Amino acid sequence: MSSAHKNLSVFATDDLPDVSHRRFAILVAEWNTEVTEALFNGAYETLLAYGAKAENIIRGNVPGSYELTLGAQWFAQRDDIDAVIALGCVIQGETKHNDYINHAVAQGLTNVSLKTGKPVIFGVLTPNDQQQALDRAGGKHGNKGDEAAMTAIKMLGLQKLVY
Ligand code: DLZ
């Protein structure tokens, strides 16, 4: 950082917080489980790799991605949960069903985050087909579950700076 900014209070996202006492909920949609289980593994392992304790991570399954919103609200409303990671995979179909689900989940998770003041991470893949999903669930384009976990950790770091 330049000396002109030396008194600036800043949270840099490479300056990760201690999350050893933070509690995380990971929600997993049961549609397209090959993908969502890979997302879960990525998120879970990333939380552990960055210092979260296994006993501070709780998993909840929901039937489909549409249900991530209410599930996220239930967890985020708990005093002992600091951040929620919502994982799902909505594959494009022959109708617009997927669009409705995707918009509802994105908006719903945003609402839960703002209502509870907690990080609620959108870890939902919206691919055209299953291969695109697998490419982003531990394949050639990485794992969106890892990214979702990192996003939760970074937001907790920012929250600590603000409060
Ligand atoms: C109905 C439906 C469809 C067509 N596709 C998906 C999908 O690709 N991924 C997913 O997570 N869920 C899907 N669902 C289920 C909905 O999310 C929801 O569970 C049902 O509409 C019941 O509310």
Backbone and ligand atoms as CSV (ligand in chain L), in Angstrom:
chain,resi,resn,atom,element,x,y,z
A,1,MET,N,N,0.839,-1.204,0.000
A,1,MET,CA,C,0.000,0.000,0.000
A,1,MET,C,C,0.874,1.253,0.000
A,2,SER,N,N,0.481,2.281,-0.709
A,2,SER,CA,C,1.317,3.470,-0.795
A,2,SER,C,C,1.311,4.225,0.535
A,3,SER,N,N,2.408,4.966,0.802
A,3,SER,CA,C,2.510,5.664,2.084
A,3,SER,C,C,1.408,6.706,2.248
A,4,ALA,N,N,0.887,7.219,1.142
A,4,ALA,CA,C,-0.199,8.203,1.222
A,4,ALA,C,C,-1.429,7.602,1.895
A,5,HIS,N,N,-1.500,6.270,1.916
A,5,HIS,CA,C,-2.672,5.595,2.484
A,5,HIS,C,C,-2.365,4.919,3.808
A,6,LYS,N,N,-1.243,5.320,4.459
A,6,LYS,CA,C,-0.789,4.505,5.594
A,6,LYS,C,C,-1.745,4.544,6.777
A,7,ASN,N,N,-2.560,5.573,6.926
A,7,ASN,CA,C,-3.499,5.610,8.045
A,7,ASN,C,C,-4.885,5.080,7.680
A,8,LEU,N,N,-4.979,4.598,6.483
A,8,LEU,CA,C,-6.275,4.083,6.029
A,8,LEU,C,C,-6.556,2.743,6.686
A,9,SER,N,N,-7.730,2.625,7.333
A,9,SER,CA,C,-8.128,1.355,7.918
A,9,SER,C,C,-8.711,0.493,6.818
A,10,VAL,N,N,-8.090,-0.646,6.595
A,10,VAL,CA,C,-8.489,-1.408,5.421
A,10,VAL,C,C,-8.472,-2.899,5.723
A,11,PHE,N,N,-9.441,-3.582,5.183
A,11,PHE,CA,C,-9.387,-5.038,5.194
A,11,PHE,C,C,-9.010,-5.471,3.796
A,12,ALA,N,N,-7.820,-6.041,3.663
A,12,ALA,CA,C,-7.418,-6.575,2.369
A,12,ALA,C,C,-7.825,-8.035,2.347
A,13,THR,N,N,-8.350,-8.457,1.225
A,13,THR,CA,C,-8.900,-9.808,1.204
A,13,THR,C,C,-7.833,-10.895,1.246
A,14,ASP,N,N,-6.542,-10.522,1.158
A,14,ASP,CA,C,-5.519,-11.546,1.373
A,14,ASP,C,C,-5.116,-11.619,2.846
A,15,ASP,N,N,-5.714,-10.768,3.671
A,15,ASP,CA,C,-5.444,-10.730,5.103
A,15,ASP,C,C,-6.624,-11.421,5.794
A,16,LEU,N,N,-6.599,-12.730,5.783
A,16,LEU,CA,C,-7.782,-13.485,6.187
A,16,LEU,C,C,-7.927,-13.533,7.710
A,17,PRO,N,N,-9.156,-13.516,8.186
A,17,PRO,CA,C,-9.380,-13.501,9.630
A,17,PRO,C,C,-9.204,-14.891,10.241
A,18,ASP,N,N,-9.047,-14.903,11.565
A,18,ASP,CA,C,-9.044,-16.168,12.307
A,18,ASP,C,C,-10.504,-16.662,12.374
A,19,VAL,N,N,-10.760,-17.815,11.779
A,19,VAL,CA,C,-12.141,-18.321,11.785
A,19,VAL,C,C,-12.273,-19.572,12.669
A,20,SER,N,N,-11.286,-19.768,13.548
A,20,SER,CA,C,-11.300,-21.004,14.343
A,20,SER,C,C,-12.479,-21.062,15.314
A,21,HIS,N,N,-13.068,-19.889,15.615
A,21,HIS,CA,C,-14.235,-19.905,16.512
A,21,HIS,C,C,-15.508,-19.448,15.790
A,22,ARG,N,N,-15.426,-19.348,14.486
A,22,ARG,CA,C,-16.622,-18.950,13.734
A,22,ARG,C,C,-17.399,-20.188,13.330
A,23,ARG,N,N,-18.717,-20.003,13.227
A,23,ARG,CA,C,-19.580,-21.158,12.926
A,23,ARG,C,C,-20.248,-20.968,11.566
A,24,PHE,N,N,-20.180,-22.009,10.792
A,24,PHE,CA,C,-20.662,-21.967,9.414
A,24,PHE,C,C,-21.779,-22.993,9.207
A,25,ALA,N,N,-22.765,-22.604,8.413
A,25,ALA,CA,C,-23.759,-23.564,7.932
A,25,ALA,C,C,-23.557,-23.714,6.428
A,26,ILE,N,N,-23.499,-24.950,5.983
A,26,ILE,CA,C,-23.430,-25.219,4.549
A,26,ILE,C,C,-24.718,-25.914,4.148
A,27,LEU,N,N,-25.452,-25.295,3.227
A,27,LEU,CA,C,-26.697,-25.866,2.724
A,27,LEU,C,C,-26.440,-26.478,1.360
A,28,VAL,N,N,-26.966,-27.675,1.165
A,28,VAL,CA,C,-26.696,-28.393,-0.083
A,28,VAL,C,C,-28.014,-28.846,-0.712
A,29,ALA,N,N,-28.229,-28.445,-1.967
A,29,ALA,CA,C,-29.432,-28.877,-2.687
A,29,ALA,C,C,-29.234,-30.302,-3.213
A,30,GLU,N,N,-30.321,-31.079,-3.151
A,30,GLU,CA,C,-30.206,-32.501,-3.518
A,30,GLU,C,C,-30.464,-32.781,-4.994
A,31,TRP,N,N,-30.768,-31.785,-5.774
A,31,TRP,CA,C,-30.806,-31.996,-7.230
A,31,TRP,C,C,-29.368,-31.985,-7.746
A,32,ASN,N,N,-29.087,-32.804,-8.765
A,32,ASN,CA,C,-27.751,-32.865,-9.382
A,32,ASN,C,C,-26.677,-33.123,-8.326
A,33,THR,N,N,-26.873,-34.207,-7.598
A,33,THR,CA,C,-26.017,-34.451,-6.430
A,33,THR,C,C,-24.556,-34.697,-6.784
A,34,GLU,N,N,-24.288,-35.233,-7.967
A,34,GLU,CA,C,-22.875,-35.423,-8.316
A,34,GLU,C,C,-22.145,-34.079,-8.259
A,35,VAL,N,N,-22.845,-33.057,-8.712
A,35,VAL,CA,C,-22.270,-31.703,-8.713
A,35,VAL,C,C,-22.297,-31.108,-7.307
A,36,THR,N,N,-23.450,-31.176,-6.652
A,36,THR,CA,C,-23.559,-30.466,-5.361
A,36,THR,C,C,-22.706,-31.129,-4.276
A,37,GLU,N,N,-22.505,-32.455,-4.379
A,37,GLU,CA,C,-21.600,-33.087,-3.402
A,37,GLU,C,C,-20.167,-32.613,-3.629
A,38,ALA,N,N,-19.785,-32.431,-4.870
A,38,ALA,CA,C,-18.432,-31.916,-5.160
A,38,ALA,C,C,-18.299,-30.475,-4.665
A,39,LEU,N,N,-19.366,-29.694,-4.818
A,39,LEU,CA,C,-19.338,-28.323,-4.288
A,39,LEU,C,C,-19.196,-28.357,-2.771
A,40,PHE,N,N,-19.964,-29.248,-2.138
A,40,PHE,CA,C,-19.882,-29.352,-0.677
A,40,PHE,C,C,-18.464,-29.720,-0.238
A,41,ASN,N,N,-17.903,-30.742,-0.876
A,41,ASN,CA,C,-16.549,-31.155,-0.486
A,41,ASN,C,C,-15.568,-29.998,-0.609
A,42,GLY,N,N,-15.692,-29.241,-1.699
A,42,GLY,CA,C,-14.804,-28.093,-1.888
A,42,GLY,C,C,-14.984,-27.056,-0.791
A,43,ALA,N,N,-16.223,-26.742,-0.482
A,43,ALA,CA,C,-16.493,-25.728,0.549
A,43,ALA,C,C,-16.008,-26.201,1.911
A,44,TYR,N,N,-16.335,-27.434,2.234
A,44,TYR,CA,C,-15.988,-27.981,3.560
A,44,TYR,C,C,-14.467,-28.026,3.736
A,45,GLU,N,N,-13.775,-28.568,2.746
A,45,GLU,CA,C,-12.322,-28.693,2.854
A,45,GLU,C,C,-11.647,-27.320,2.891
A,46,THR,N,N,-12.209,-26.376,2.175
A,46,THR,CA,C,-11.617,-25.026,2.184
A,46,THR,C,C,-11.795,-24.367,3.549
A,47,LEU,N,N,-12.969,-24.528,4.144
A,47,LEU,CA,C,-13.161,-23.969,5.492
A,47,LEU,C,C,-12.148,-24.564,6.467
A,48,LEU,N,N,-11.983,-25.883,6.401
A,48,LEU,CA,C,-11.013,-26.531,7.309
A,48,LEU,C,C,-9.594,-26.045,7.022
A,49,ALA,N,N,-9.258,-25.929,5.736
A,49,ALA,CA,C,-7.896,-25.520,5.357
A,49,ALA,C,C,-7.571,-24.114,5.852
A,50,TYR,N,N,-8.595,-23.280,6.005
A,50,TYR,CA,C,-8.355,-21.900,6.447
A,50,TYR,C,C,-8.679,-21.700,7.928
A,51,GLY,N,N,-8.796,-22.795,8.659
A,51,GLY,CA,C,-8.817,-22.686,10.125
A,51,GLY,C,C,-10.127,-22.964,10.817
A,52,ALA,N,N,-11.205,-23.186,10.064
A,52,ALA,CA,C,-12.471,-23.503,10.737
A,52,ALA,C,C,-12.365,-24.898,11.363
A,53,LYS,N,N,-13.101,-25.083,12.456
A,53,LYS,CA,C,-13.103,-26.392,13.131
A,53,LYS,C,C,-14.286,-27.211,12.628
A,54,ALA,N,N,-14.049,-28.511,12.464
A,54,ALA,CA,C,-15.126,-29.381,11.956
A,54,ALA,C,C,-16.381,-29.281,12.818
A,55,GLU,N,N,-16.180,-29.148,14.135
A,55,GLU,CA,C,-17.349,-29.099,15.027
A,55,GLU,C,C,-18.121,-27.780,14.899
A,56,ASN,N,N,-17.522,-26.819,14.189
A,56,ASN,CA,C,-18.202,-25.528,13.989
A,56,ASN,C,C,-18.839,-25.414,12.603
A,57,ILE,N,N,-18.864,-26.539,11.894
A,57,ILE,CA,C,-19.492,-26.544,10.569
A,57,ILE,C,C,-20.697,-27.466,10.623
A,58,ILE,N,N,-21.840,-26.944,10.211
A,58,ILE,CA,C,-23.059,-27.741,10.220
A,58,ILE,C,C,-23.592,-27.806,8.789
A,59,ARG,N,N,-24.046,-28.988,8.392
A,59,ARG,CA,C,-24.569,-29.153,7.033
A,59,ARG,C,C,-26.075,-29.378,7.082
A,60,GLY,N,N,-26.779,-28.761,6.139
A,60,GLY,CA,C,-28.208,-29.019,5.988
A,60,GLY,C,C,-28.509,-29.278,4.521
A,61,ASN,N,N,-29.257,-30.341,4.241
A,61,ASN,CA,C,-29.682,-30.612,2.865
A,61,ASN,C,C,-31.067,-30.021,2.623
A,62,VAL,N,N,-31.280,-29.535,1.421
A,62,VAL,CA,C,-32.625,-29.100,1.011
A,62,VAL,C,C,-32.976,-29.866,-0.269
A,63,PRO,N,N,-34.276,-30.050,-0.548
A,63,PRO,CA,C,-34.666,-30.863,-1.709
A,63,PRO,C,C,-34.135,-30.309,-3.034
A,64,GLY,N,N,-34.296,-29.018,-3.247
A,64,GLY,CA,C,-33.827,-28.408,-4.488
A,64,GLY,C,C,-33.306,-27.014,-4.214
A,65,SER,N,N,-32.707,-26.405,-5.240
A,65,SER,CA,C,-32.102,-25.086,-5.035
A,65,SER,C,C,-33.121,-24.043,-4.597
A,66,TYR,N,N,-34.358,-24.208,-5.053
A,66,TYR,CA,C,-35.382,-23.230,-4.662
A,66,TYR,C,C,-35.519,-23.152,-3.141
A,67,GLU,N,N,-35.293,-24.278,-2.471
A,67,GLU,CA,C,-35.458,-24.325,-1.012
A,67,GLU,C,C,-34.230,-23.785,-0.270
A,68,LEU,N,N,-33.178,-23.439,-0.990
A,68,LEU,CA,C,-31.984,-22.895,-0.319
A,68,LEU,C,C,-32.319,-21.618,0.451
A,69,THR,N,N,-33.251,-20.849,-0.096
A,69,THR,CA,C,-33.552,-19.549,0.506
A,69,THR,C,C,-34.106,-19.687,1.925
A,70,LEU,N,N,-35.136,-20.493,2.068
A,70,LEU,CA,C,-35.728,-20.645,3.402
A,70,LEU,C,C,-34.766,-21.365,4.335
A,71,GLY,N,N,-34.081,-22.370,3.799
A,71,GLY,CA,C,-33.086,-23.052,4.630
A,71,GLY,C,C,-32.025,-22.073,5.119
A,72,ALA,N,N,-31.582,-21.200,4.231
A,72,ALA,CA,C,-30.567,-20.203,4.607
A,72,ALA,C,C,-31.108,-19.279,5.691
A,73,GLN,N,N,-32.367,-18.915,5.554
A,73,GLN,CA,C,-32.944,-18.013,6.567
A,73,GLN,C,C,-32.992,-18.699,7.935
A,74,TRP,N,N,-33.398,-19.954,7.940
A,74,TRP,CA,C,-33.462,-20.661,9.227
A,74,TRP,C,C,-32.094,-20.703,9.894
A,75,PHE,N,N,-31.073,-21.001,9.121
A,75,PHE,CA,C,-29.733,-21.059,9.723
A,75,PHE,C,C,-29.217,-19.661,10.082
A,76,ALA,N,N,-29.409,-18.719,9.191
A,76,ALA,CA,C,-28.858,-17.374,9.445
A,76,ALA,C,C,-29.513,-16.715,10.653
A,77,GLN,N,N,-30.733,-17.111,10.960
A,77,GLN,CA,C,-31.420,-16.521,12.121
A,77,GLN,C,C,-30.896,-17.082,13.435
A,78,ARG,N,N,-30.160,-18.165,13.371
A,78,ARG,CA,C,-29.612,-18.726,14.607
A,78,ARG,C,C,-28.464,-17.859,15.112
A,79,ASP,N,N,-28.459,-17.572,16.409
A,79,ASP,CA,C,-27.416,-16.725,16.977
A,79,ASP,C,C,-26.034,-17.357,16.857
A,80,ASP,N,N,-25.992,-18.688,16.808
A,80,ASP,CA,C,-24.685,-19.358,16.813
A,80,ASP,C,C,-24.153,-19.638,15.411
A,81,ILE,N,N,-24.770,-19.087,14.395
A,81,ILE,CA,C,-24.251,-19.240,13.028
A,81,ILE,C,C,-23.741,-17.881,12.547
A,82,ASP,N,N,-22.489,-17.858,12.072
A,82,ASP,CA,C,-21.888,-16.598,11.605
A,82,ASP,C,C,-22.044,-16.388,10.105
A,83,ALA,N,N,-22.076,-17.473,9.350
A,83,ALA,CA,C,-22.170,-17.333,7.894
A,83,ALA,C,C,-22.824,-18.582,7.309
A,84,VAL,N,N,-23.538,-18.377,6.211
A,84,VAL,CA,C,-24.223,-19.478,5.537
A,84,VAL,C,C,-23.698,-19.572,4.104
A,85,ILE,N,N,-23.434,-20.793,3.691
A,85,ILE,CA,C,-22.986,-21.043,2.310
A,85,ILE,C,C,-24.056,-21.909,1.649
A,86,ALA,N,N,-24.671,-21.389,0.596
A,86,ALA,CA,C,-25.762,-22.102,-0.071
A,86,ALA,C,C,-25.251,-22.676,-1.396
A,87,LEU,N,N,-25.353,-23.999,-1.534
A,87,LEU,CA,C,-24.787,-24.674,-2.702
A,87,LEU,C,C,-25.886,-25.393,-3.487
A,88,GLY,N,N,-25.903,-25.172,-4.785
A,88,GLY,CA,C,-26.880,-25.843,-5.628
A,88,GLY,C,C,-26.412,-25.844,-7.069
A,89,CYS,N,N,-27.175,-26.526,-7.906
A,89,CYS,CA,C,-26.863,-26.571,-9.335
A,89,CYS,C,C,-28.177,-26.649,-10.097
A,90,VAL,N,N,-28.450,-25.603,-10.851
A,90,VAL,CA,C,-29.690,-25.562,-11.631
A,90,VAL,C,C,-29.310,-25.613,-13.104
A,91,ILE,N,N,-29.571,-26.768,-13.715
A,91,ILE,CA,C,-29.179,-26.962,-15.110
A,91,ILE,C,C,-30.300,-26.503,-16.033
A,92,GLN,N,N,-29.902,-25.823,-17.077
A,92,GLN,CA,C,-30.884,-25.273,-18.014
A,92,GLN,C,C,-31.704,-26.403,-18.644
A,93,GLY,N,N,-33.015,-26.216,-18.687
A,93,GLY,CA,C,-33.877,-27.242,-19.266
A,93,GLY,C,C,-34.555,-26.742,-20.521
A,94,GLU,N,N,-35.620,-27.427,-20.925
A,94,GLU,CA,C,-36.327,-27.034,-22.143
A,94,GLU,C,C,-37.311,-25.898,-21.896
A,95,THR,N,N,-37.609,-25.654,-20.634
A,95,THR,CA,C,-38.514,-24.554,-20.299
A,95,THR,C,C,-37.730,-23.488,-19.545
A,96,LYS,N,N,-38.446,-22.450,-19.112
A,96,LYS,CA,C,-37.776,-21.377,-18.377
A,96,LYS,C,C,-37.743,-21.639,-16.870
A,97,HIS,N,N,-38.100,-22.855,-16.492
A,97,HIS,CA,C,-38.161,-23.182,-15.071
A,97,HIS,C,C,-36.870,-22.772,-14.355
A,98,ASN,N,N,-35.743,-23.092,-14.996
A,98,ASN,CA,C,-34.452,-22.800,-14.354
A,98,ASN,C,C,-34.272,-21.302,-14.100
A,99,ASP,N,N,-34.739,-20.488,-15.058
A,99,ASP,CA,C,-34.606,-19.032,-14.872
A,99,ASP,C,C,-35.359,-18.570,-13.628
A,100,TYR,N,N,-36.566,-19.090,-13.485
A,100,TYR,CA,C,-37.363,-18.688,-12.317
A,100,TYR,C,C,-36.674,-19.109,-11.023
A,101,ILE,N,N,-36.155,-20.340,-11.017
A,101,ILE,CA,C,-35.474,-20.810,-9.800
A,101,ILE,C,C,-34.240,-19.939,-9.536
A,102,ASN,N,N,-33.433,-19.714,-10.567
A,102,ASN,CA,C,-32.191,-18.961,-10.365
A,102,ASN,C,C,-32.454,-17.559,-9.830
A,103,HIS,N,N,-33.413,-16.883,-10.433
A,103,HIS,CA,C,-33.703,-15.522,-9.975
A,103,HIS,C,C,-34.247,-15.518,-8.555
A,104,ALA,N,N,-35.124,-16.463,-8.282
A,104,ALA,CA,C,-35.711,-16.523,-6.940
A,104,ALA,C,C,-34.630,-16.793,-5.897
A,105,VAL,N,N,-33.720,-17.701,-6.215
A,105,VAL,CA,C,-32.682,-18.045,-5.227
A,105,VAL,C,C,-31.709,-16.881,-5.048
A,106,ALA,N,N,-31.287,-16.283,-6.140
A,106,ALA,CA,C,-30.345,-15.155,-6.021
A,106,ALA,C,C,-30.968,-14.026,-5.199
A,107,GLN,N,N,-32.203,-13.680,-5.536
A,107,GLN,CA,C,-32.869,-12.598,-4.802
A,107,GLN,C,C,-33.135,-13.009,-3.360
A,108,GLY,N,N,-33.575,-14.256,-3.188
A,108,GLY,CA,C,-33.898,-14.735,-1.842
A,108,GLY,C,C,-32.682,-14.746,-0.934
A,109,LEU,N,N,-31.564,-15.222,-1.440
A,109,LEU,CA,C,-30.361,-15.265,-0.601
A,109,LEU,C,C,-29.875,-13.853,-0.278
A,110,THR,N,N,-30.004,-12.962,-1.240
A,110,THR,CA,C,-29.652,-11.556,-0.971
A,110,THR,C,C,-30.518,-11.009,0.158
A,111,ASN,N,N,-31.810,-11.294,0.083
A,111,ASN,CA,C,-32.724,-10.802,1.117
A,111,ASN,C,C,-32.358,-11.341,2.498
A,112,VAL,N,N,-32.029,-12.627,2.550
A,112,VAL,CA,C,-31.681,-13.222,3.848
A,112,VAL,C,C,-30.414,-12.570,4.398
A,113,SER,N,N,-29.460,-12.348,3.519
A,113,SER,CA,C,-28.205,-11.740,3.949
A,113,SER,C,C,-28.445,-10.337,4.519
A,114,LEU,N,N,-29.238,-9.558,3.806
A,114,LEU,CA,C,-29.495,-8.182,4.258
A,114,LEU,C,C,-30.363,-8.167,5.517
A,115,LYS,N,N,-31.302,-9.076,5.587
A,115,LYS,CA,C,-32.207,-9.115,6.739
A,115,LYS,C,C,-31.479,-9.530,8.013
A,116,THR,N,N,-30.554,-10.477,7.883
A,116,THR,CA,C,-29.865,-10.987,9.075
A,116,THR,C,C,-28.529,-10.295,9.319
A,117,GLY,N,N,-28.014,-9.587,8.328
A,117,GLY,CA,C,-26.709,-8.942,8.470
A,117,GLY,C,C,-25.562,-9.938,8.476
A,118,LYS,N,N,-25.807,-11.127,7.958
A,118,LYS,CA,C,-24.745,-12.144,7.931
A,118,LYS,C,C,-24.395,-12.504,6.490
A,119,PRO,N,N,-23.158,-12.924,6.263
A,119,PRO,CA,C,-22.821,-13.394,4.911
A,119,PRO,C,C,-23.654,-14.626,4.558
A,120,VAL,N,N,-24.335,-14.541,3.456
A,120,VAL,CA,C,-25.078,-15.691,2.912
A,120,VAL,C,C,-24.584,-15.828,1.480
A,121,ILE,N,N,-23.802,-16.847,1.251
A,121,ILE,CA,C,-23.036,-16.923,0.006
A,121,ILE,C,C,-23.792,-17.696,-1.066
A,122,PHE,N,N,-23.832,-17.110,-2.248
A,122,PHE,CA,C,-24.515,-17.703,-3.405
A,122,PHE,C,C,-23.552,-18.663,-4.105
A,123,GLY,N,N,-23.684,-19.920,-3.781
A,123,GLY,CA,C,-22.823,-20.929,-4.401
A,123,GLY,C,C,-23.651,-21.834,-5.293
A,124,VAL,N,N,-24.415,-21.214,-6.158
A,124,VAL,CA,C,-25.312,-21.969,-7.042
A,124,VAL,C,C,-24.782,-21.882,-8.471
A,125,LEU,N,N,-24.531,-23.032,-9.059
A,125,LEU,CA,C,-24.125,-23.069,-10.464
A,125,LEU,C,C,-25.363,-22.993,-11.344
A,126,THR,N,N,-25.243,-22.271,-12.455
A,126,THR,CA,C,-26.382,-22.107,-13.383
A,126,THR,C,C,-25.931,-22.485,-14.797
A,127,PRO,N,N,-25.467,-23.711,-14.998
A,127,PRO,CA,C,-24.871,-24.097,-16.284
A,127,PRO,C,C,-25.904,-24.475,-17.338
A,128,ASN,N,N,-25.408,-24.579,-18.567
A,128,ASN,CA,C,-26.262,-25.037,-19.665
A,128,ASN,C,C,-26.418,-26.555,-19.662
A,129,ASP,N,N,-25.398,-27.250,-19.157
A,129,ASP,CA,C,-25.471,-28.716,-19.131
A,129,ASP,C,C,-24.605,-29.240,-17.984
A,130,GLN,N,N,-24.683,-30.550,-17.784
A,130,GLN,CA,C,-23.992,-31.120,-16.639
A,130,GLN,C,C,-22.469,-30.993,-16.761
A,131,GLN,N,N,-21.945,-31.089,-17.990
A,131,GLN,CA,C,-20.486,-30.980,-18.137
A,131,GLN,C,C,-19.988,-29.610,-17.686
A,132,GLN,N,N,-20.721,-28.571,-18.075
A,132,GLN,CA,C,-20.334,-27.226,-17.613
A,132,GLN,C,C,-20.330,-27.169,-16.089
A,133,ALA,N,N,-21.296,-27.847,-15.494
A,133,ALA,CA,C,-21.368,-27.863,-14.028
A,133,ALA,C,C,-20.163,-28.592,-13.442
A,134,LEU,N,N,-19.874,-29.778,-13.970
A,134,LEU,CA,C,-18.752,-30.560,-13.443
A,134,LEU,C,C,-17.430,-29.820,-13.621
A,135,ASP,N,N,-17.316,-29.072,-14.710
A,135,ASP,CA,C,-16.100,-28.277,-14.938
A,135,ASP,C,C,-15.875,-27.260,-13.820
A,136,ARG,N,N,-16.970,-26.855,-13.170
A,136,ARG,CA,C,-16.900,-25.837,-12.110
A,136,ARG,C,C,-17.100,-26.436,-10.722
A,137,ALA,N,N,-17.094,-27.738,-10.642
A,137,ALA,CA,C,-17.283,-28.428,-9.356
A,137,ALA,C,C,-16.114,-29.398,-9.154
A,138,GLY,N,N,-14.922,-28.844,-9.281
A,138,GLY,CA,C,-13.712,-29.649,-9.127
A,138,GLY,C,C,-13.065,-30.019,-10.447
A,139,GLY,N,N,-13.604,-29.508,-11.558
A,139,GLY,CA,C,-13.053,-29.796,-12.878
A,139,GLY,C,C,-12.126,-28.703,-13.370
A,140,LYS,N,N,-12.103,-28.523,-14.688
A,140,LYS,CA,C,-11.084,-27.643,-15.287
A,140,LYS,C,C,-11.260,-26.165,-14.937
A,141,HIS,N,N,-12.425,-25.788,-14.471
A,141,HIS,CA,C,-12.617,-24.387,-14.057
A,141,HIS,C,C,-12.653,-24.229,-12.538
A,142,GLY,N,N,-12.048,-25.171,-11.836
A,142,GLY,CA,C,-11.972,-25.043,-10.377
A,142,GLY,C,C,-13.218,-25.552,-9.682
A,143,ASN,N,N,-13.408,-25.070,-8.470
A,143,ASN,CA,C,-14.556,-25.535,-7.688
A,143,ASN,C,C,-15.239,-24.333,-7.044
A,144,LYS,N,N,-16.457,-24.086,-7.493
A,144,LYS,CA,C,-17.237,-22.954,-6.970
A,144,LYS,C,C,-17.505,-23.099,-5.468
A,145,GLY,N,N,-17.474,-24.338,-4.981
A,145,GLY,CA,C,-17.635,-24.545,-3.535
A,145,GLY,C,C,-16.466,-23.960,-2.757
A,146,ASP,N,N,-15.238,-24.153,-3.271
A,146,ASP,CA,C,-14.049,-23.532,-2.646
A,146,ASP,C,C,-14.229,-22.012,-2.607
A,147,GLU,N,N,-14.629,-21.465,-3.748
A,147,GLU,CA,C,-14.785,-20.002,-3.841
A,147,GLU,C,C,-15.839,-19.498,-2.879
A,148,ALA,N,N,-16.922,-20.259,-2.750
A,148,ALA,CA,C,-17.998,-19.843,-1.846
A,148,ALA,C,C,-17.488,-19.797,-0.408
A,149,ALA,N,N,-16.696,-20.802,-0.025
A,149,ALA,CA,C,-16.149,-20.818,1.334
A,149,ALA,C,C,-15.186,-19.651,1.544
A,150,MET,N,N,-14.333,-19.391,0.560
A,150,MET,CA,C,-13.406,-18.252,0.674
A,150,MET,C,C,-14.172,-16.944,0.784
A,151,THR,N,N,-15.256,-16.841,0.038
A,151,THR,CA,C,-16.059,-15.612,0.087
A,151,THR,C,C,-16.640,-15.417,1.481
A,152,ALA,N,N,-17.119,-16.495,2.079
A,152,ALA,CA,C,-17.658,-16.395,3.446
A,152,ALA,C,C,-16.573,-15.917,4.411
A,153,ILE,N,N,-15.382,-16.506,4.304
A,153,ILE,CA,C,-14.286,-16.136,5.208
A,153,ILE,C,C,-13.906,-14.660,5.015
A,154,LYS,N,N,-13.810,-14.243,3.760
A,154,LYS,CA,C,-13.448,-12.847,3.486
A,154,LYS,C,C,-14.499,-11.874,4.014
A,155,MET,N,N,-15.753,-12.223,3.891
A,155,MET,CA,C,-16.803,-11.330,4.390
A,155,MET,C,C,-16.770,-11.242,5.920
A,156,LEU,N,N,-16.416,-12.349,6.580
A,156,LEU,CA,C,-16.276,-12.285,8.042
A,156,LEU,C,C,-15.101,-11.390,8.423
A,157,GLY,N,N,-14.057,-11.389,7.599
A,157,GLY,CA,C,-12.932,-10.483,7.839
A,157,GLY,C,C,-13.354,-9.035,7.692
A,158,LEU,N,N,-14.129,-8.758,6.665
A,158,LEU,CA,C,-14.611,-7.384,6.462
A,158,LEU,C,C,-15.541,-6.968,7.601
A,159,GLN,N,N,-16.402,-7.881,8.016
A,159,GLN,CA,C,-17.332,-7.592,9.109
A,159,GLN,C,C,-16.567,-7.233,10.388
A,160,LYS,N,N,-15.463,-7.939,10.629
A,160,LYS,CA,C,-14.662,-7.681,11.837
A,160,LYS,C,C,-14.059,-6.280,11.782
A,161,LEU,N,N,-13.663,-5.869,10.599
A,161,LEU,CA,C,-13.110,-4.516,10.460
A,161,LEU,C,C,-14.191,-3.461,10.714
A,162,VAL,N,N,-15.381,-3.715,10.184
A,162,VAL,CA,C,-16.458,-2.730,10.286
A,162,VAL,C,C,-16.974,-2.627,11.705
A,163,TYR,N,N,-17.149,-3.793,12.367
A,163,TYR,CA,C,-17.718,-3.790,13.725
A,163,TYR,C,C,-16.643,-3.963,14.770
L,1,DLZ,C1,C,-37.976,-28.521,-10.385
L,1,DLZ,C2,C,-36.508,-28.384,-10.517
L,1,DLZ,C3,C,-35.905,-28.423,-11.796
L,1,DLZ,C4,C,-36.695,-28.572,-13.059
L,1,DLZ,N1,N,-34.583,-28.341,-11.929
L,1,DLZ,C5,C,-33.816,-28.197,-10.827
L,1,DLZ,C6,C,-32.403,-28.099,-10.952
L,1,DLZ,O1,O,-31.802,-28.188,-12.040
L,1,DLZ,N2,N,-31.691,-27.915,-9.809
L,1,DLZ,C7,C,-32.273,-27.816,-8.560
L,1,DLZ,O2,O,-31.554,-27.624,-7.576
L,1,DLZ,N3,N,-33.606,-27.930,-8.432
L,1,DLZ,C8,C,-34.370,-28.125,-9.518
L,1,DLZ,N4,N,-35.720,-28.245,-9.385
L,1,DLZ,C9,C,-36.312,-28.315,-8.022
L,1,DLZ,C10,C,-36.615,-26.941,-7.413
L,1,DLZ,O3,O,-35.421,-26.317,-6.966
L,1,DLZ,C11,C,-37.551,-27.099,-6.183
L,1,DLZ,O4,O,-37.013,-28.063,-5.302
L,1,DLZ,C12,C,-38.956,-27.533,-6.592
L,1,DLZ,O5,O,-39.489,-26.665,-7.553
L,1,DLZ,C13,C,-39.902,-27.565,-5.354
L,1,DLZ,O6,O,-40.019,-26.245,-4.788
